[in-house]
Amino acid sequence: MTDNAQNHITILGVETSCDDTCASLARATPIHGLEIKSASDLAKINFKILSNIISSQVKLHKKYGGVFPSLAKREHQKNLPAVISQAIKKSKIKTKKQKESKEDLNRKIEDLKILFGREDDFFKTALKFLKNSARPQIDLLALTIGPGLEPSLWQGINFTRAMAMWWDIPIVPVNHIEGHILANFIDQKDKNNDDELFPAVCLVVSGGHTQLILMEGIGRYKTLGESRDDAAGECLDKTARILGLDYPGGPAIAKLAEELKHQKDELKIKLPRPMMFTKDYDFSFSGLKTATLYSFKKQPADIQRSKNYIRAMAFEIQEAVIDILVYKTLKAARNFQARSIIAGGGVTANQKLKERFQSEIAKLYTQPRFLAPDKIFSTDNASMIAMAAFFNLDKQTDWKEIQANANLRIK
């Protein structure tokens, strides 16, 4: 351990699975032999976020109505040194300038060239950062390796591999989906709650993912169902674009839906809830997107431009997505006798979705505990990656062995 109180571990997390460049410093106290069963068990870990930096590319991708991979790759290369430096500085952890021979320095530079291959500009960016930065007193690097956009994933992977090699720090590769689930355990302060957390049904819902996962315990997962086409967040982005709203679509639709509250009779719109009542736990949102497009095109031009009509459409789109997500999640919770429902991913920042879960859970005979992360930990962030690494300390991997896996599955 370095620069820590006895038994503390300090983790630098890096997340670049899509269009956010993220870095975070966290410090935690490992509890050896502790099996996490309840909130009071989580409170014993004492996991503290020292910094959580997110550089968003939303403005850059707005004109495309979604993430443009080659632009995301370029921005990650530009942003990583600044975001990591800011995370280290804000955390106020100590740094120490390394003393090494010219021979060792040249060997590291050669290794760095091999690591970055043909990415000569990125190699120069990383080399400048490493030569000008003192080694932070950290114990572990945590890194998203998938799922996500492969061009984005590789930028975070190669930069983190470079830090691991240059500073001789081990890496724990992290599944992005597990990060979203475990984001719910950040800053857990419910020390006196001994209610069982597991089994839990987890809903991970974002721009790229919509999955229902049975969680028997930390690290013990089984996918129950997922979207067969568009993810829920992707559907919100695409329907928002049809209506002429800004990207990302989820917040834009939520804002207009909140203004309306209830549809007026003369603007009553009814969209389908695809696959809502199927016997499985899968989802499909492409039909909702298509129905929105057909409904919009049928309207006269003056109606299409009407603020009242756009509000009513936004309201119904949001209602349809929430109806499907809540119904299927609660069905799984009942069938698997879940002690808790755990939500994660950017769409879970939607306040209406959280309120619906809470109101529907209150109607159940057995009321599972509902967990949803704070908004800052719902969207992509590196604190959740640090948290996931903390629970996977036994998966430390040599930097040379780490690869991107854009289609990485959770068990």
C-alpha positions as CSV (number, residue, x, y, z in Angstrom):
1,M,0.0,0.0,0.0
2,T,1.1,3.6,-0.6
3,D,0.5,6.8,1.3
4,N,-2.6,5.3,3.0
5,A,-3.7,4.7,6.5
6,Q,-3.2,1.0,7.4
7,N,-5.2,-1.4,5.3
8,H,-6.6,1.4,3.0
9,I,-6.4,1.1,-0.7
10,T,-6.5,4.0,-3.2
11,I,-7.9,3.4,-6.7
12,L,-7.7,5.5,-9.9
13,G,-10.7,4.6,-12.1
14,V,-10.9,5.4,-15.9
15,E,-14.0,5.1,-18.0
16,T,-14.3,5.7,-21.8
17,S,-16.9,3.3,-23.0
18,C,-18.9,5.8,-25.0
19,D,-18.7,9.6,-25.2
20,D,-17.8,10.6,-21.7
21,T,-14.1,10.8,-20.6
22,C,-14.1,10.0,-16.9
23,A,-11.6,9.6,-14.1
24,S,-12.1,9.1,-10.4
25,L,-10.0,8.6,-7.2
26,A,-11.5,6.5,-4.5
27,R,-10.2,5.2,-1.1
28,A,-11.6,2.2,0.7
29,T,-11.0,-0.2,3.5
30,P,-11.0,-3.8,2.5
31,I,-12.9,-6.1,4.9
32,H,-11.3,-9.5,4.3
33,G,-13.8,-12.4,4.6
34,L,-16.9,-10.1,4.7
35,E,-19.8,-11.5,2.7
36,I,-22.0,-8.6,1.6
37,K,-25.6,-9.5,2.4
38,S,-27.1,-6.2,3.6
39,A,-26.7,-2.4,3.6
40,S,-25.1,-2.6,7.0
41,D,-22.4,-4.9,5.5
42,L,-21.8,-2.3,2.7
43,A,-21.4,0.5,5.3
44,K,-18.4,-1.4,6.9
45,I,-16.4,-1.0,3.7
46,N,-15.9,2.8,4.1
47,F,-15.7,3.5,0.4
48,K,-14.9,7.2,-0.1
49,I,-14.9,9.2,-3.4
50,L,-12.0,11.6,-3.4
51,S,-12.7,13.0,-6.9
52,N,-15.1,12.3,-9.8
53,I,-14.3,14.1,-13.1
54,I,-16.5,13.7,-16.2
55,S,-15.8,15.4,-19.5
56,S,-18.9,15.2,-21.7
57,Q,-18.9,15.3,-25.5
58,V,-22.7,15.9,-25.8
59,K,-22.3,19.3,-27.6
60,L,-19.9,17.7,-30.1
61,H,-22.3,14.9,-31.1
62,K,-25.6,16.9,-31.0
63,K,-25.7,17.5,-34.7
64,Y,-25.5,13.7,-35.4
65,G,-28.3,12.9,-33.0
66,G,-26.0,10.3,-31.4
67,V,-22.4,9.4,-30.7
68,F,-20.1,9.5,-33.8
69,P,-17.4,6.9,-32.9
70,S,-14.4,8.5,-34.7
71,L,-15.1,11.9,-33.1
72,A,-15.5,10.2,-29.7
73,K,-12.1,8.5,-30.1
74,R,-10.4,11.8,-31.0
75,E,-11.9,13.6,-28.0
76,H,-10.9,10.8,-25.6
77,Q,-7.3,11.1,-26.8
78,K,-7.4,14.9,-26.2
79,N,-9.3,14.8,-22.9
80,L,-7.7,11.8,-21.0
81,P,-4.5,13.7,-19.8
82,A,-6.5,16.7,-18.5
83,V,-9.3,14.6,-16.9
84,I,-6.8,12.3,-15.1
85,S,-4.7,15.2,-14.0
86,Q,-7.7,17.0,-12.6
87,A,-8.9,13.9,-10.8
88,I,-5.5,13.5,-9.1
89,K,-5.3,17.1,-8.2
90,K,-8.8,17.3,-6.8
91,S,-8.3,14.2,-4.7
92,K,-5.3,15.8,-2.9
93,I,-3.5,12.5,-2.8
94,K,0.3,12.8,-2.7
95,T,2.5,12.4,-5.7
96,K,6.2,11.5,-5.9
97,K,8.6,12.1,-8.7
98,Q,10.3,8.9,-9.9
99,K,14.0,8.7,-10.1
100,E,15.2,6.4,-12.8
101,S,18.2,6.0,-15.0
102,K,18.4,7.1,-18.6
103,E,18.5,3.5,-19.7
104,D,15.2,2.7,-17.8
105,L,13.6,5.8,-19.2
106,N,14.5,4.8,-22.8
107,R,13.3,1.3,-22.2
108,K,9.9,2.6,-21.0
109,I,9.7,5.0,-24.1
110,E,10.3,2.0,-26.4
111,D,7.6,0.0,-24.6
112,L,5.2,2.9,-24.9
113,K,5.8,3.1,-28.7
114,I,5.0,-0.6,-29.0
115,L,1.9,-0.1,-26.9
116,F,0.4,2.7,-29.0
117,G,1.5,1.2,-32.3
118,R,0.5,3.4,-35.2
119,E,-1.2,6.0,-33.0
120,D,1.8,8.3,-33.1
121,D,0.0,11.4,-31.9
122,F,-1.6,9.6,-29.0
123,F,1.8,8.2,-28.1
124,K,3.2,11.7,-28.0
125,T,0.3,12.9,-25.8
126,A,0.8,10.0,-23.4
127,L,4.5,10.4,-23.2
128,K,4.3,14.1,-22.5
129,F,1.7,13.4,-19.7
130,L,3.9,10.7,-18.1
131,K,7.2,12.6,-18.3
132,N,5.6,15.7,-16.8
133,S,3.6,14.0,-14.1
134,A,4.8,12.7,-10.7
135,R,3.6,9.3,-9.8
136,P,0.3,9.5,-7.8
137,Q,0.4,7.5,-4.5
138,I,-2.2,5.0,-5.6
139,D,-2.4,1.2,-5.3
140,L,-4.6,0.2,-8.2
141,L,-5.9,1.3,-11.6
142,A,-9.5,0.4,-12.5
143,L,-10.4,0.3,-16.2
144,T,-13.6,-0.3,-18.3
145,I,-12.8,-2.9,-21.0
146,G,-16.4,-3.4,-22.2
147,P,-19.1,-3.4,-23.3
148,G,-19.1,-0.2,-25.3
149,L,-17.9,1.4,-28.5
150,E,-14.6,-0.2,-29.4
151,P,-12.8,2.9,-30.6
152,S,-13.7,4.7,-27.3
153,L,-12.8,1.7,-25.2
154,W,-9.3,1.4,-26.7
155,Q,-8.4,5.0,-25.8
156,G,-9.0,4.5,-22.1
157,I,-7.4,1.1,-22.2
158,N,-4.2,2.2,-23.9
159,F,-3.8,5.3,-21.8
160,T,-4.3,3.3,-18.6
161,R,-2.0,0.5,-19.8
162,A,0.6,3.2,-20.3
163,M,0.2,4.5,-16.7
164,A,0.4,0.9,-15.4
165,M,3.6,0.3,-17.3
166,W,5.2,3.6,-16.5
167,W,4.3,3.8,-12.9
168,D,4.3,0.0,-12.2
169,I,0.7,-0.1,-10.9
170,P,-1.6,-3.2,-11.3
171,I,-4.8,-2.9,-13.2
172,V,-8.3,-4.5,-12.6
173,P,-10.3,-4.7,-15.8
174,V,-14.0,-3.9,-15.2
175,N,-17.3,-4.8,-16.9
176,H,-19.2,-1.6,-17.5
177,I,-22.5,-3.2,-16.7
178,E,-21.3,-4.4,-13.3
179,G,-20.1,-0.8,-12.7
180,H,-23.6,0.5,-13.2
181,I,-25.0,-2.0,-10.8
182,L,-22.4,-1.4,-8.1
183,A,-22.8,2.4,-8.4
184,N,-25.7,1.9,-6.0
185,F,-23.3,0.9,-3.3
186,I,-21.2,4.1,-3.4
187,D,-21.5,6.1,-0.2
188,Q,-23.8,3.5,1.4
189,K,-24.5,4.9,4.9
190,D,-27.4,2.7,6.0
191,K,-25.4,1.1,8.8
192,N,-28.3,-0.2,10.8
193,N,-30.3,-1.9,8.0
194,D,-29.7,-5.7,8.1
195,D,-32.4,-6.5,5.6
196,E,-31.2,-9.0,3.0
197,L,-30.3,-7.4,-0.4
198,F,-30.2,-10.6,-2.4
199,P,-31.4,-12.0,-4.6
200,A,-31.8,-8.8,-6.4
201,V,-33.2,-8.0,-9.9
202,C,-31.1,-5.4,-11.6
203,L,-32.4,-3.2,-14.4
204,V,-29.5,-1.6,-16.4
205,V,-30.9,0.9,-18.8
206,S,-29.0,3.5,-20.9
207,G,-28.3,4.7,-24.4
208,G,-26.6,1.4,-25.3
209,H,-28.1,-1.2,-22.9
210,T,-31.4,-2.4,-21.6
211,Q,-30.9,-5.6,-19.5
212,L,-32.6,-7.4,-16.6
213,I,-30.1,-9.3,-14.5
214,L,-30.6,-11.6,-11.5
215,M,-28.0,-10.9,-8.9
216,E,-27.5,-13.6,-6.2
217,G,-24.6,-11.6,-4.7
218,I,-21.8,-9.4,-5.7
219,G,-20.1,-11.0,-8.6
220,R,-22.9,-13.6,-9.1
221,Y,-25.0,-12.6,-12.1
222,K,-27.4,-14.1,-14.6
223,T,-28.8,-12.2,-17.5
224,L,-32.6,-12.7,-17.6
225,G,-33.5,-10.6,-20.6
226,E,-32.3,-7.7,-22.8
227,S,-33.4,-5.6,-25.7
228,R,-33.6,-7.4,-29.0
229,D,-33.0,-4.2,-30.9
230,D,-32.8,-0.6,-29.7
231,A,-32.0,0.1,-26.1
232,A,-34.4,2.3,-24.2
233,G,-32.1,5.3,-24.2
234,E,-31.4,4.9,-27.9
235,C,-35.2,4.9,-28.5
236,L,-35.5,8.1,-26.5
237,D,-32.7,9.7,-28.6
238,K,-34.3,8.6,-31.9
239,T,-37.9,9.6,-31.0
240,A,-36.6,13.0,-29.7
241,R,-34.9,13.6,-33.0
242,I,-38.2,12.8,-34.9
243,L,-39.9,15.5,-32.8
244,G,-37.1,18.0,-33.5
245,L,-35.8,17.9,-29.9
246,D,-32.2,18.2,-28.7
247,Y,-29.8,15.3,-28.1
248,P,-29.6,13.5,-25.7
249,G,-33.3,12.7,-26.1
250,G,-34.1,11.4,-22.6
251,P,-33.6,14.7,-20.7
252,A,-35.3,16.7,-23.5
253,I,-38.4,14.4,-23.5
254,A,-38.5,14.3,-19.7
255,K,-38.5,18.1,-19.6
256,L,-41.4,18.5,-22.0
257,A,-43.3,15.6,-20.4
258,E,-43.0,17.3,-17.0
259,E,-44.5,20.5,-18.5
260,L,-47.6,18.7,-19.7
261,K,-48.2,16.5,-16.6
262,H,-51.4,15.0,-18.3
263,Q,-52.5,14.8,-21.9
264,K,-55.4,17.0,-22.9
265,D,-58.4,15.1,-24.4
266,E,-58.0,16.7,-27.8
267,L,-54.4,15.7,-28.0
268,K,-54.8,12.2,-26.7
269,I,-52.0,10.1,-28.2
270,K,-51.6,6.3,-27.6
271,L,-48.4,4.6,-28.6
272,P,-47.7,0.8,-28.3
273,R,-45.8,-0.9,-25.5
274,P,-43.9,-3.5,-27.5
275,M,-43.2,-6.9,-25.8
276,M,-44.6,-5.6,-22.5
277,F,-46.7,-8.7,-21.9
278,T,-44.5,-11.4,-23.4
279,K,-43.7,-14.4,-21.1
280,D,-39.9,-13.7,-21.3
281,Y,-37.9,-10.8,-19.9
282,D,-36.7,-9.4,-23.2
283,F,-37.4,-5.9,-24.5
284,S,-38.0,-4.3,-27.9
285,F,-38.1,-0.5,-28.5
286,S,-37.7,-0.3,-32.3
287,G,-41.5,-0.6,-32.7
288,L,-42.1,2.3,-30.4
289,K,-39.7,4.4,-32.4
290,T,-41.5,3.4,-35.7
291,A,-44.9,4.1,-34.2
292,T,-43.7,7.6,-33.2
293,L,-42.5,8.3,-36.7
294,Y,-45.8,7.2,-38.3
295,S,-47.9,9.2,-35.8
296,F,-45.8,12.3,-36.4
297,K,-45.9,12.0,-40.2
298,K,-49.7,11.7,-40.2
299,Q,-50.1,15.1,-38.6
300,P,-50.5,18.2,-40.7
301,A,-47.5,20.5,-40.7
302,D,-49.1,23.0,-38.3
303,I,-49.8,20.3,-35.8
304,Q,-46.2,19.0,-36.1
305,R,-44.9,22.4,-35.2
306,S,-47.4,22.8,-32.3
307,K,-45.7,22.9,-28.9
308,N,-48.8,21.2,-27.3
309,Y,-48.6,18.3,-29.8
310,I,-44.8,17.9,-29.2
311,R,-45.4,18.0,-25.4
312,A,-48.2,15.3,-25.7
313,M,-45.9,13.1,-27.8
314,A,-43.0,13.5,-25.4
315,F,-45.4,12.6,-22.5
316,E,-46.6,9.4,-24.2
317,I,-43.2,8.3,-25.3
318,Q,-41.9,8.6,-21.8
319,E,-45.0,6.8,-20.4
320,A,-44.5,4.0,-22.8
321,V,-40.9,3.4,-22.0
322,I,-41.5,3.6,-18.2
323,D,-44.5,1.3,-18.4
324,I,-42.4,-1.4,-20.2
325,L,-39.4,-1.1,-17.9
326,V,-41.4,-1.1,-14.7
327,Y,-43.8,-3.9,-15.7
328,K,-41.0,-6.3,-16.8
329,T,-38.8,-5.5,-13.8
330,L,-41.5,-6.1,-11.3
331,K,-42.5,-9.3,-13.0
332,A,-39.0,-10.6,-12.6
333,A,-38.8,-9.4,-9.0
334,R,-42.0,-11.3,-8.2
335,N,-41.0,-14.5,-10.0
336,F,-37.5,-14.6,-8.5
337,Q,-38.7,-13.4,-5.0
338,A,-36.2,-10.5,-5.1
339,R,-35.3,-8.8,-1.8
340,S,-34.3,-5.7,-3.8
341,I,-34.6,-4.0,-7.2
342,I,-31.4,-2.3,-8.3
343,A,-31.5,0.2,-11.1
344,G,-28.5,1.6,-13.0
345,G,-27.6,3.4,-16.2
346,G,-28.3,6.9,-17.6
347,V,-32.0,6.4,-18.1
348,T,-32.4,5.8,-14.3
349,A,-31.6,9.5,-13.8
350,N,-35.2,10.0,-15.0
351,Q,-37.2,11.1,-11.9
352,K,-40.5,9.9,-13.2
353,L,-39.1,6.4,-13.7
354,K,-37.9,6.3,-10.1
355,E,-41.2,7.6,-8.8
356,R,-43.1,5.0,-10.7
357,F,-40.9,2.2,-9.3
358,Q,-41.5,3.4,-5.8
359,S,-45.3,3.7,-6.2
360,E,-45.6,0.3,-7.9
361,I,-43.4,-1.4,-5.3
362,A,-45.6,0.0,-2.5
363,K,-48.5,-1.9,-4.0
364,L,-46.8,-5.3,-3.7
365,Y,-47.5,-7.7,-0.8
366,T,-43.7,-8.2,-0.3
367,Q,-42.0,-4.9,-0.9
368,P,-38.5,-5.3,-2.2
369,R,-36.0,-2.5,-1.4
370,F,-35.5,-0.1,-4.3
371,L,-32.0,1.2,-5.1
372,A,-31.2,3.8,-7.7
373,P,-27.9,5.8,-7.7
374,D,-27.6,9.5,-7.4
375,K,-27.8,11.3,-10.8
376,I,-24.1,11.8,-11.0
377,F,-23.5,8.1,-10.6
378,S,-26.4,7.1,-13.0
379,T,-24.7,8.3,-16.1
380,D,-21.2,7.0,-17.1
381,N,-18.6,7.8,-14.5
382,A,-15.3,6.4,-13.2
383,S,-16.3,6.2,-9.6
384,M,-18.5,3.2,-10.4
385,I,-15.5,1.6,-12.2
386,A,-13.4,2.1,-9.1
387,M,-16.1,0.6,-6.9
388,A,-16.4,-2.5,-9.2
389,A,-12.6,-2.9,-9.1
390,F,-12.7,-2.8,-5.3
391,F,-15.0,-5.8,-5.4
392,N,-12.8,-7.6,-7.9
393,L,-9.3,-7.1,-6.3
394,D,-8.5,-10.8,-7.2
395,K,-8.8,-10.0,-10.9
396,Q,-5.6,-7.9,-11.2
397,T,-4.3,-8.4,-14.7
398,D,-0.9,-7.7,-16.4
399,W,-1.3,-4.6,-18.6
400,K,0.0,-6.5,-21.6
401,E,-3.0,-8.9,-21.4
402,I,-5.8,-6.3,-21.3
403,Q,-8.0,-6.0,-24.4
404,A,-11.2,-4.2,-25.4
405,N,-14.3,-6.3,-25.6
406,A,-17.1,-4.2,-27.1
407,N,-19.6,-7.0,-26.6
408,L,-18.5,-8.1,-23.2
409,R,-21.3,-10.0,-21.3
410,I,-22.1,-10.1,-17.7
411,K,-22.6,-13.7,-16.5
